[in-house]
Amino acid sequence: MSNPDDWLNADVDADRIENELGIPEARPGKGGLLGAVVMPAIIVGIALIAGLWFIIEKFQLLG
């Protein structure tokens, strides 16, 4: 039966397997917070405003 604490060494095991297979380390990302959070939020906000504007105009919801 396996040791219940084996899952604590998962990173060590994964590193060993990656090194055996010759898989290189991942390169660090360059985008940072701006590319990962701020820009997608702005794009989604613009799309939401445009969609709501279209629905309001199409169904004449403001009179």
C-alpha positions as CSV (number, residue, x, y, z in Angstrom):
1,M,0.0,0.0,0.0
2,S,1.3,3.5,-0.8
3,N,2.2,6.1,1.8
4,P,-0.6,8.7,2.4
5,D,2.0,11.5,2.3
6,D,3.2,10.6,-1.2
7,W,1.1,13.3,-2.7
8,L,3.3,15.8,-0.8
9,N,6.2,14.9,-3.2
10,A,4.2,15.3,-6.4
11,D,6.3,18.3,-7.6
12,V,9.6,16.4,-6.9
13,D,8.3,13.4,-8.9
14,A,7.0,15.6,-11.7
15,D,10.4,17.4,-11.9
16,R,12.2,14.1,-12.0
17,I,10.0,12.7,-14.8
18,E,10.3,15.9,-16.8
19,N,14.1,15.8,-16.5
20,E,14.2,12.1,-17.5
21,L,12.1,12.9,-20.6
22,G,14.1,16.0,-21.5
23,I,11.1,18.4,-21.2
24,P,12.4,22.0,-20.7
25,E,11.2,24.3,-18.1
26,A,8.4,26.7,-19.2
27,R,9.4,30.2,-20.0
28,P,8.0,32.9,-17.8
29,G,5.2,35.0,-19.3
30,K,5.7,38.5,-20.4
31,G,2.2,39.9,-20.2
32,G,1.7,40.5,-16.5
33,L,-1.4,41.9,-15.0
34,L,-2.2,44.2,-17.9
35,G,-2.4,41.4,-20.5
36,A,-4.0,38.8,-18.3
37,V,-6.7,40.8,-16.5
38,V,-7.1,44.4,-17.5
39,M,-7.3,44.1,-21.3
40,P,-9.7,41.2,-21.3
41,A,-11.9,43.0,-18.8
42,I,-11.9,46.1,-21.1
43,I,-12.7,44.0,-24.2
44,V,-15.6,42.2,-22.4
45,G,-16.9,45.5,-21.1
46,I,-16.9,47.0,-24.6
47,A,-18.6,44.0,-26.0
48,L,-21.2,44.1,-23.2
49,I,-22.0,47.8,-23.8
50,A,-22.3,47.2,-27.6
51,G,-24.5,44.2,-27.1
52,L,-26.8,46.0,-24.7
53,W,-26.9,49.0,-26.9
54,F,-27.9,46.8,-29.9
55,I,-30.7,45.1,-27.8
56,I,-32.0,48.5,-26.6
57,E,-32.1,49.9,-30.1
58,K,-33.5,46.7,-31.7
59,F,-36.4,46.4,-29.3
60,Q,-36.8,50.1,-28.6
61,L,-36.6,49.6,-24.9
62,L,-36.1,53.2,-24.0
63,G,-39.2,54.5,-25.8
